Amino acid sequence: MSDLQSMFDEVLKANDVYKATCSRKALKLLLQSEIPDIEFHKPKRVNEAERVTIKETRDEAIQLSESMRVKCSEEMKVLFDAAITLRKAINRSKRWEFTGTLEDASGDIVPEELYRFCIWLIQGPKTDRLRKEKTEDVKKRAMSLSQTAISMCLTERQSNNNKSKTLRLSREMPQQLAVGLAIHQLTRSKELVNMLHGFGMAVEYNRVMRVEAQIEATVLERMEQNGGVYLPPDIVKGRHVFFAIDNVDFAEDTYDGQRTLHGTAMAIYQKKDPQDVKQELR
Protein backbone atom coordinates (compact mmCIF):
# COMPACT_ATOMS: atom_id res chain seq x y z
CA MET A 1 0.00 0.00 0.00
CA SER A 2 2.86 2.37 0.77
CA ASP A 3 4.28 1.75 -2.72
CA LEU A 4 0.93 2.58 -4.32
CA GLN A 5 0.67 5.81 -2.37
CA SER A 6 4.20 6.83 -3.37
CA MET A 7 3.47 6.12 -7.04
CA PHE A 8 0.19 8.07 -6.87
CA ASP A 9 1.94 11.08 -5.31
CA GLU A 10 4.54 10.99 -8.08
CA VAL A 11 1.76 10.97 -10.72
CA LEU A 12 0.18 14.01 -9.06
CA LYS A 13 3.48 15.88 -9.01
CA ALA A 14 4.21 14.98 -12.63
CA ASN A 15 0.89 16.53 -13.65
CA ASP A 16 1.48 19.74 -11.63
CA VAL A 17 -1.39 19.08 -9.23
CA TYR A 18 -1.69 21.68 -6.46
CA LYS A 19 -0.82 20.13 -3.07
CA ALA A 20 0.27 16.88 -4.68
CA THR A 21 -0.42 14.68 -1.65
CA CYS A 22 -3.14 12.17 -0.96
CA SER A 23 -4.09 10.61 2.35
CA ARG A 24 -4.11 6.86 2.75
CA LYS A 25 -7.86 6.81 3.41
CA ALA A 26 -8.69 8.86 0.31
CA LEU A 27 -6.48 6.64 -1.86
CA LYS A 28 -8.27 3.53 -0.58
CA LEU A 29 -11.65 4.99 -1.47
CA LEU A 30 -10.38 5.89 -4.94
CA LEU A 31 -9.03 2.38 -5.53
CA GLN A 32 -12.26 0.76 -4.32
CA SER A 33 -14.31 2.89 -6.71
CA GLU A 34 -12.10 2.09 -9.71
CA ILE A 35 -11.05 -1.53 -9.11
CA PRO A 36 -13.72 -4.13 -8.31
CA ASP A 37 -13.05 -6.86 -5.72
CA ILE A 38 -9.96 -5.08 -4.38
CA GLU A 39 -8.97 -6.13 -0.85
CA PHE A 40 -6.73 -4.62 1.82
CA HIS A 41 -4.93 -6.87 4.30
CA LYS A 42 -3.50 -5.59 7.56
CA PRO A 43 0.10 -6.67 8.22
CA LYS A 44 1.14 -8.89 11.09
CA ARG A 45 3.95 -6.52 12.08
CA VAL A 46 3.68 -2.84 12.89
CA ASN A 47 6.59 -1.78 10.64
CA GLU A 48 5.12 -3.46 7.54
CA ALA A 49 2.73 -1.87 5.05
CA GLU A 50 -0.73 -3.11 4.13
CA ARG A 51 -1.05 -5.68 1.36
CA VAL A 52 -3.32 -4.97 -1.61
CA THR A 53 -4.83 -7.84 -3.60
CA ILE A 54 -7.66 -8.58 -6.00
CA LYS A 55 -9.88 -11.52 -5.11
CA GLU A 56 -9.58 -13.27 -8.49
CA THR A 57 -5.79 -13.06 -8.69
CA ARG A 58 -5.47 -13.98 -5.02
CA ASP A 59 -7.50 -17.17 -5.53
CA GLU A 60 -5.40 -18.08 -8.58
CA ALA A 61 -2.20 -17.55 -6.60
CA ILE A 62 -3.46 -19.82 -3.83
CA GLN A 63 -4.38 -22.55 -6.32
CA LEU A 64 -1.00 -22.25 -8.02
CA SER A 65 0.75 -22.48 -4.66
CA GLU A 66 -1.18 -25.60 -3.74
CA SER A 67 -0.38 -27.24 -7.09
CA MET A 68 3.31 -26.43 -6.70
CA ARG A 69 3.27 -27.90 -3.23
CA VAL A 70 1.76 -31.14 -4.51
CA LYS A 71 4.34 -31.38 -7.30
CA CYS A 72 7.20 -30.92 -4.85
CA SER A 73 8.94 -34.26 -4.49
CA GLU A 74 9.79 -35.91 -1.22
CA GLU A 75 13.50 -35.44 -1.96
CA MET A 76 13.06 -31.69 -2.21
CA LYS A 77 11.16 -31.65 1.05
CA VAL A 78 14.00 -33.52 2.73
CA LEU A 79 16.50 -30.97 1.40
CA PHE A 80 14.28 -28.11 2.55
CA ASP A 81 14.06 -29.55 6.05
CA ALA A 82 17.83 -30.13 6.06
CA ALA A 83 18.41 -26.48 5.08
CA ILE A 84 16.23 -25.32 7.98
CA THR A 85 18.16 -27.55 10.39
CA LEU A 86 21.54 -26.30 9.15
CA ARG A 87 20.45 -22.65 9.36
CA LYS A 88 19.37 -23.17 12.95
CA ALA A 89 22.73 -24.76 13.74
CA ILE A 90 24.58 -21.84 12.13
CA ASN A 91 22.56 -19.29 14.08
CA ARG A 92 23.34 -21.13 17.33
CA SER A 93 27.07 -21.30 16.62
CA LYS A 94 29.57 -18.88 18.13
CA ARG A 95 30.85 -16.01 15.99
CA TRP A 96 34.55 -16.15 15.10
CA GLU A 97 36.69 -13.13 15.95
CA PHE A 98 40.22 -12.44 14.76
CA THR A 99 42.66 -12.58 17.69
CA GLY A 100 45.90 -12.83 15.74
CA THR A 101 45.64 -16.40 14.46
CA LEU A 102 44.05 -17.87 11.34
CA GLU A 103 43.91 -21.47 12.44
CA ASP A 104 40.94 -23.63 11.52
CA ALA A 105 37.74 -22.77 13.33
CA SER A 106 36.88 -25.03 16.24
CA GLY A 107 33.68 -26.96 16.78
CA ASP A 108 31.84 -24.11 18.47
CA ILE A 109 32.48 -21.90 15.40
CA VAL A 110 31.59 -24.43 12.67
CA PRO A 111 28.52 -26.51 13.62
CA GLU A 112 29.07 -30.25 13.62
CA GLU A 113 25.87 -30.75 11.59
CA LEU A 114 27.11 -28.51 8.77
CA TYR A 115 30.62 -29.99 8.81
CA ARG A 116 29.35 -33.58 8.60
CA PHE A 117 26.86 -32.67 5.89
CA CYS A 118 29.67 -31.20 3.75
CA ILE A 119 31.76 -34.35 4.26
CA TRP A 120 28.88 -36.58 3.14
CA LEU A 121 28.21 -34.26 0.22
CA ILE A 122 31.82 -34.44 -0.99
CA GLN A 123 32.69 -38.09 -0.47
CA GLY A 124 29.26 -39.73 -0.51
CA PRO A 125 27.79 -42.23 1.96
CA LYS A 126 30.59 -44.79 1.60
CA THR A 127 33.12 -43.65 4.18
CA ASP A 128 35.29 -46.79 4.16
CA ARG A 129 36.50 -46.57 0.54
CA LEU A 130 38.91 -43.66 0.85
CA ARG A 131 42.51 -43.89 1.92
CA LYS A 132 43.71 -41.93 4.91
CA GLU A 133 45.31 -39.22 2.77
CA LYS A 134 42.11 -38.69 0.79
CA THR A 135 40.05 -38.64 3.96
CA GLU A 136 42.15 -35.80 5.35
CA ASP A 137 41.78 -33.91 2.08
CA VAL A 138 38.01 -34.37 2.22
CA LYS A 139 37.96 -32.96 5.76
CA LYS A 140 39.88 -29.86 4.61
CA ARG A 141 37.49 -29.33 1.72
CA ALA A 142 34.49 -29.84 4.01
CA MET A 143 35.87 -27.23 6.44
CA SER A 144 36.43 -24.80 3.56
CA LEU A 145 32.92 -25.34 2.24
CA SER A 146 31.46 -24.96 5.73
CA GLN A 147 33.20 -21.65 6.33
CA THR A 148 31.99 -20.31 2.99
CA ALA A 149 28.42 -21.37 3.76
CA ILE A 150 28.52 -19.75 7.21
CA SER A 151 29.89 -16.45 5.92
CA MET A 152 27.30 -16.25 3.12
CA CYS A 153 24.30 -17.44 5.16
CA LEU A 154 21.88 -14.53 5.54
CA THR A 155 20.59 -13.63 8.96
CA GLU A 156 16.87 -13.29 9.64
CA ARG A 157 17.24 -9.53 9.63
CA GLN A 158 18.94 -9.57 6.23
CA SER A 159 16.27 -11.86 4.80
CA ASN A 160 13.47 -9.57 5.98
CA ASN A 161 15.16 -6.37 4.77
CA ASN A 162 13.48 -5.48 1.47
CA LYS A 163 15.08 -2.03 1.18
CA SER A 164 18.70 -3.12 0.79
CA LYS A 165 19.76 -4.13 -2.73
CA THR A 166 23.13 -5.64 -1.76
CA LEU A 167 24.08 -8.85 0.01
CA ARG A 168 26.85 -8.63 2.57
CA LEU A 169 28.72 -11.41 4.31
CA SER A 170 26.92 -12.02 7.57
CA ARG A 171 29.99 -13.39 9.38
CA GLU A 172 33.74 -13.19 9.07
CA MET A 173 35.50 -16.56 8.93
CA PRO A 174 39.23 -17.44 9.03
CA GLN A 175 39.28 -18.61 5.42
CA GLN A 176 37.82 -15.39 3.96
CA LEU A 177 40.17 -13.22 6.02
CA ALA A 178 43.19 -15.35 5.11
CA VAL A 179 42.38 -15.19 1.38
CA GLY A 180 42.00 -11.42 1.51
CA LEU A 181 45.32 -10.96 3.30
CA ALA A 182 47.16 -13.38 1.00
CA ILE A 183 45.85 -11.83 -2.22
CA HIS A 184 46.64 -8.31 -1.06
CA GLN A 185 50.11 -9.37 0.03
CA LEU A 186 50.83 -10.91 -3.37
CA THR A 187 49.21 -8.34 -5.68
CA ARG A 188 48.55 -5.19 -3.58
CA SER A 189 45.39 -4.89 -5.68
CA LYS A 190 42.28 -3.36 -4.15
CA GLU A 191 40.17 -4.33 -7.18
CA LEU A 192 41.13 -8.01 -6.94
CA VAL A 193 40.37 -8.20 -3.20
CA ASN A 194 36.97 -6.57 -3.68
CA MET A 195 36.23 -8.84 -6.64
CA LEU A 196 36.87 -11.93 -4.51
CA HIS A 197 34.79 -10.34 -1.77
CA GLY A 198 31.91 -10.08 -4.23
CA PHE A 199 32.12 -13.85 -4.77
CA GLY A 200 32.17 -14.47 -1.00
CA MET A 201 35.75 -15.75 -1.11
CA ALA A 202 37.43 -12.93 0.83
CA VAL A 203 36.70 -10.05 3.17
CA GLU A 204 36.38 -6.53 1.80
CA TYR A 205 39.42 -4.34 1.16
CA ASN A 206 38.80 -1.99 4.10
CA ARG A 207 38.79 -4.95 6.49
CA VAL A 208 42.13 -6.11 5.06
CA MET A 209 43.56 -2.62 5.70
CA ARG A 210 42.40 -2.65 9.32
CA VAL A 211 43.90 -6.08 10.00
CA GLU A 212 47.20 -5.14 8.36
CA ALA A 213 47.33 -1.98 10.48
CA GLN A 214 46.73 -4.12 13.56
CA ILE A 215 49.55 -6.48 12.56
CA GLU A 216 51.84 -3.52 11.88
CA ALA A 217 51.21 -2.10 15.34
CA THR A 218 51.97 -5.48 16.90
CA VAL A 219 55.23 -5.80 14.95
CA LEU A 220 56.37 -2.33 16.02
CA GLU A 221 55.56 -3.12 19.63
CA ARG A 222 57.60 -6.34 19.44
CA MET A 223 60.53 -4.44 17.93
CA GLU A 224 60.50 -1.93 20.78
CA GLN A 225 60.58 -4.80 23.27
CA ASN A 226 63.60 -6.39 21.54
CA GLY A 227 65.84 -3.40 20.87
CA GLY A 228 64.66 -2.65 17.33
CA VAL A 229 64.72 -6.27 16.11
CA TYR A 230 61.52 -8.15 15.41
CA LEU A 231 61.25 -11.59 16.99
CA PRO A 232 58.11 -13.71 16.60
CA PRO A 233 56.29 -14.14 19.92
CA ASP A 234 56.78 -17.92 19.92
CA ILE A 235 60.61 -17.65 19.73
CA VAL A 236 62.20 -18.70 23.02
CA LYS A 237 65.19 -16.55 23.97
CA GLY A 238 68.37 -18.42 24.89
CA ARG A 239 67.56 -21.43 22.70
CA HIS A 240 69.54 -22.22 19.54
CA VAL A 241 67.98 -20.98 16.29
CA PHE A 242 68.52 -21.75 12.59
CA PHE A 243 68.26 -19.15 9.80
CA ALA A 244 67.39 -19.50 6.11
CA ILE A 245 67.84 -16.36 3.97
CA ASP A 246 67.05 -15.89 0.28
CA ASN A 247 66.19 -13.17 -2.24
CA VAL A 248 62.56 -12.39 -3.02
CA ASP A 249 62.11 -10.93 -6.55
CA PHE A 250 58.71 -10.71 -8.27
CA ALA A 251 57.58 -9.41 -11.68
CA GLU A 252 61.02 -8.27 -12.84
CA ASP A 253 60.06 -8.43 -16.51
CA THR A 254 57.29 -5.80 -16.48
CA TYR A 255 57.61 -3.28 -19.31
CA ASP A 256 57.28 -0.21 -17.10
CA GLY A 257 59.24 -1.46 -14.10
CA GLN A 258 56.29 -0.96 -11.78
CA ARG A 259 54.63 -3.52 -9.52
CA THR A 260 58.00 -5.16 -8.90
CA LEU A 261 59.50 -6.32 -5.63
CA HIS A 262 63.15 -6.82 -4.72
CA GLY A 263 63.51 -7.94 -1.14
CA THR A 264 65.04 -10.49 1.16
CA ALA A 265 63.15 -13.17 3.10
CA MET A 266 64.48 -14.72 6.28
CA ALA A 267 63.02 -17.74 8.04
CA ILE A 268 63.87 -18.65 11.64
CA TYR A 269 63.67 -22.23 12.86
CA GLN A 270 63.78 -23.38 16.46
CA LYS A 271 63.19 -26.71 18.10
CA LYS A 272 60.01 -26.96 20.13
CA ASP A 273 59.73 -28.52 23.56
CA PRO A 274 56.52 -30.12 24.85
CA GLN A 275 56.56 -27.67 27.79
CA ASP A 276 56.44 -24.58 25.54
CA VAL A 277 53.35 -22.42 25.97
CA LYS A 278 51.69 -21.33 22.74
CA GLN A 279 51.64 -17.54 22.41
CA GLU A 280 48.63 -15.65 21.06
CA LEU A 281 49.24 -12.93 18.50
CA ARG A 282 47.27 -9.77 19.27
C-alpha positions in Angstrom: 0.0 0.0 0.0 2.9 2.4 0.8 4.3 1.8 -2.7 0.9 2.6 -4.3 0.7 5.8 -2.4 4.2 6.8 -3.4 3.5 6.1 -7.0 0.2 8.1 -6.9 1.9 11.1 -5.3 4.5 11.0 -8.1 1.8 11.0 -10.7 0.2 14.0 -9.1 3.5 15.9 -9.0 4.2 15.0 -12.6 0.9 16.5 -13.7 1.5 19.7 -11.6 -1.4 19.1 -9.2 -1.7 21.7 -6.5 -0.8 20.1 -3.1 0.3 16.9 -4.7 -0.4 14.7 -1.7 -3.1 12.2 -1.0 -4.1 10.6 2.3 -4.1 6.9 2.7 -7.9 6.8 3.4 -8.7 8.9 0.3 -6.5 6.6 -1.9 -8.3 3.5 -0.6 -11.7 5.0 -1.5 -10.4 5.9 -4.9 -9.0 2.4 -5.5 -12.3 0.8 -4.3 -14.3 2.9 -6.7 -12.1 2.1 -9.7 -11.1 -1.5 -9.1 -13.7 -4.1 -8.3 -13.1 -6.9 -5.7 -10.0 -5.1 -4.4 -9.0 -6.1 -0.9 -6.7 -4.6 1.8 -4.9 -6.9 4.3 -3.5 -5.6 7.6 0.1 -6.7 8.2 1.1 -8.9 11.1 3.9 -6.5 12.1 3.7 -2.8 12.9 6.6 -1.8 10.6 5.1 -3.5 7.5 2.7 -1.9 5.0 -0.7 -3.1 4.1 -1.0 -5.7 1.4 -3.3 -5.0 -1.6 -4.8 -7.8 -3.6 -7.7 -8.6 -6.0 -9.9 -11.5 -5.1 -9.6 -13.3 -8.5 -5.8 -13.1 -8.7 -5.5 -14.0 -5.0 -7.5 -17.2 -5.5 -5.4 -18.1 -8.6 -2.2 -17.6 -6.6 -3.5 -19.8 -3.8 -4.4 -22.6 -6.3 -1.0 -22.3 -8.0 0.8 -22.5 -4.7 -1.2 -25.6 -3.7 -0.4 -27.2 -7.1 3.3 -26.4 -6.7 3.3 -27.9 -3.2 1.8 -31.1 -4.5 4.3 -31.4 -7.3 7.2 -30.9 -4.9 8.9 -34.3 -4.5 9.8 -35.9 -1.2 13.5 -35.4 -2.0 13.1 -31.7 -2.2 11.2 -31.7 1.1 14.0 -33.5 2.7 16.5 -31.0 1.4 14.3 -28.1 2.5 14.1 -29.6 6.0 17.8 -30.1 6.1 18.4 -26.5 5.1 16.2 -25.3 8.0 18.2 -27.5 10.4 21.5 -26.3 9.1 20.5 -22.6 9.4 19.4 -23.2 13.0 22.7 -24.8 13.7 24.6 -21.8 12.1 22.6 -19.3 14.1 23.3 -21.1 17.3 27.1 -21.3 16.6 29.6 -18.9 18.1 30.9 -16.0 16.0 34.6 -16.1 15.1 36.7 -13.1 15.9 40.2 -12.4 14.8 42.7 -12.6 17.7 45.9 -12.8 15.7 45.6 -16.4 14.5 44.0 -17.9 11.3 43.9 -21.5 12.4 40.9 -23.6 11.5 37.7 -22.8 13.3 36.9 -25.0 16.2 33.7 -27.0 16.8 31.8 -24.1 18.5 32.5 -21.9 15.4 31.6 -24.4 12.7 28.5 -26.5 13.6 29.1 -30.3 13.6 25.9 -30.7 11.6 27.1 -28.5 8.8 30.6 -30.0 8.8 29.4 -33.6 8.6 26.9 -32.7 5.9 29.7 -31.2 3.8 31.8 -34.4 4.3 28.9 -36.6 3.1 28.2 -34.3 0.2 31.8 -34.4 -1.0 32.7 -38.1 -0.5 29.3 -39.7 -0.5 27.8 -42.2 2.0 30.6 -44.8 1.6 33.1 -43.7 4.2 35.3 -46.8 4.2 36.5 -46.6 0.5 38.9 -43.7 0.9 42.5 -43.9 1.9 43.7 -41.9 4.9 45.3 -39.2 2.8 42.1 -38.7 0.8 40.0 -38.6 4.0 42.2 -35.8 5.4 41.8 -33.9 2.1 38.0 -34.4 2.2 38.0 -33.0 5.8 39.9 -29.9 4.6 37.5 -29.3 1.7 34.5 -29.8 4.0 35.9 -27.2 6.4 36.4 -24.8 3.6 32.9 -25.3 2.2 31.5 -25.0 5.7 33.2 -21.6 6.3 32.0 -20.3 3.0 28.4 -21.4 3.8 28.5 -19.7 7.2 29.9 -16.4 5.9 27.3 -16.3 3.1 24.3 -17.4 5.2 21.9 -14.5 5.5 20.6 -13.6 9.0 16.9 -13.3 9.6 17.2 -9.5 9.6 18.9 -9.6 6.2 16.3 -11.9 4.8 13.5 -9.6 6.0 15.2 -6.4 4.8 13.5 -5.5 1.5 15.1 -2.0 1.2 18.7 -3.1 0.8 19.8 -4.1 -2.7 23.1 -5.6 -1.8 24.1 -8.9 0.0 26.8 -8.6 2.6 28.7 -11.4 4.3 26.9 -12.0 7.6 30.0 -13.4 9.4 33.7 -13.2 9.1 35.5 -16.6 8.9 39.2 -17.4 9.0 39.3 -18.6 5.4 37.8 -15.4 4.0 40.2 -13.2 6.0 43.2 -15.3 5.1 42.4 -15.2 1.4 42.0 -11.4 1.5 45.3 -11.0 3.3 47.2 -13.4 1.0 45.8 -11.8 -2.2 46.6 -8.3 -1.1 50.1 -9.4 0.0 50.8 -10.9 -3.4 49.2 -8.3 -5.7 48.5 -5.2 -3.6 45.4 -4.9 -5.7 42.3 -3.4 -4.2 40.2 -4.3 -7.2 41.1 -8.0 -6.9 40.4 -8.2 -3.2 37.0 -6.6 -3.7 36.2 -8.8 -6.6 36.9 -11.9 -4.5 34.8 -10.3 -1.8 31.9 -10.1 -4.2 32.1 -13.8 -4.8 32.2 -14.5 -1.0 35.7 -15.7 -1.1 37.4 -12.9 0.8 36.7 -10.0 3.2 36.4 -6.5 1.8 39.4 -4.3 1.2 38.8 -2.0 4.1 38.8 -4.9 6.5 42.1 -6.1 5.1 43.6 -2.6 5.7 42.4 -2.6 9.3 43.9 -6.1 10.0 47.2 -5.1 8.4 47.3 -2.0 10.5 46.7 -4.1 13.6 49.5 -6.5 12.6 51.8 -3.5 11.9 51.2 -2.1 15.3 52.0 -5.5 16.9 55.2 -5.8 14.9 56.4 -2.3 16.0 55.6 -3.1 19.6 57.6 -6.3 19.4 60.5 -4.4 17.9 60.5 -1.9 20.8 60.6 -4.8 23.3 63.6 -6.4 21.5 65.8 -3.4 20.9 64.7 -2.7 17.3 64.7 -6.3 16.1 61.5 -8.2 15.4 61.3 -11.6 17.0 58.1 -13.7 16.6 56.3 -14.1 19.9 56.8 -17.9 19.9 60.6 -17.6 19.7 62.2 -18.7 23.0 65.2 -16.6 24.0 68.4 -18.4 24.9 67.6 -21.4 22.7 69.5 -22.2 19.5 68.0 -21.0 16.3 68.5 -21.8 12.6 68.3 -19.1 9.8 67.4 -19.5 6.1 67.8 -16.4 4.0 67.0 -15.9 0.3 66.2 -13.2 -2.2 62.6 -12.4 -3.0 62.1 -10.9 -6.5 58.7 -10.7 -8.3 57.6 -9.4 -11.7 61.0 -8.3 -12.8 60.1 -8.4 -16.5 57.3 -5.8 -16.5 57.6 -3.3 -19.3 57.3 -0.2 -17.1 59.2 -1.5 -14.1 56.3 -1.0 -11.8 54.6 -3.5 -9.5 58.0 -5.2 -8.9 59.5 -6.3 -5.6 63.1 -6.8 -4.7 63.5 -7.9 -1.1 65.0 -10.5 1.2 63.1 -13.2 3.1 64.5 -14.7 6.3 63.0 -17.7 8.0 63.9 -18.6 11.6 63.7 -22.2 12.9 63.8 -23.4 16.5 63.2 -26.7 18.1 60.0 -27.0 20.1 59.7 -28.5 23.6 56.5 -30.1 24.9 56.6 -27.7 27.8 56.4 -24.6 25.5 53.4 -22.4 26.0 51.7 -21.3 22.7 51.6 -17.5 22.4 48.6 -15.6 21.1 49.2 -12.9 18.5 47.3 -9.8 19.3 
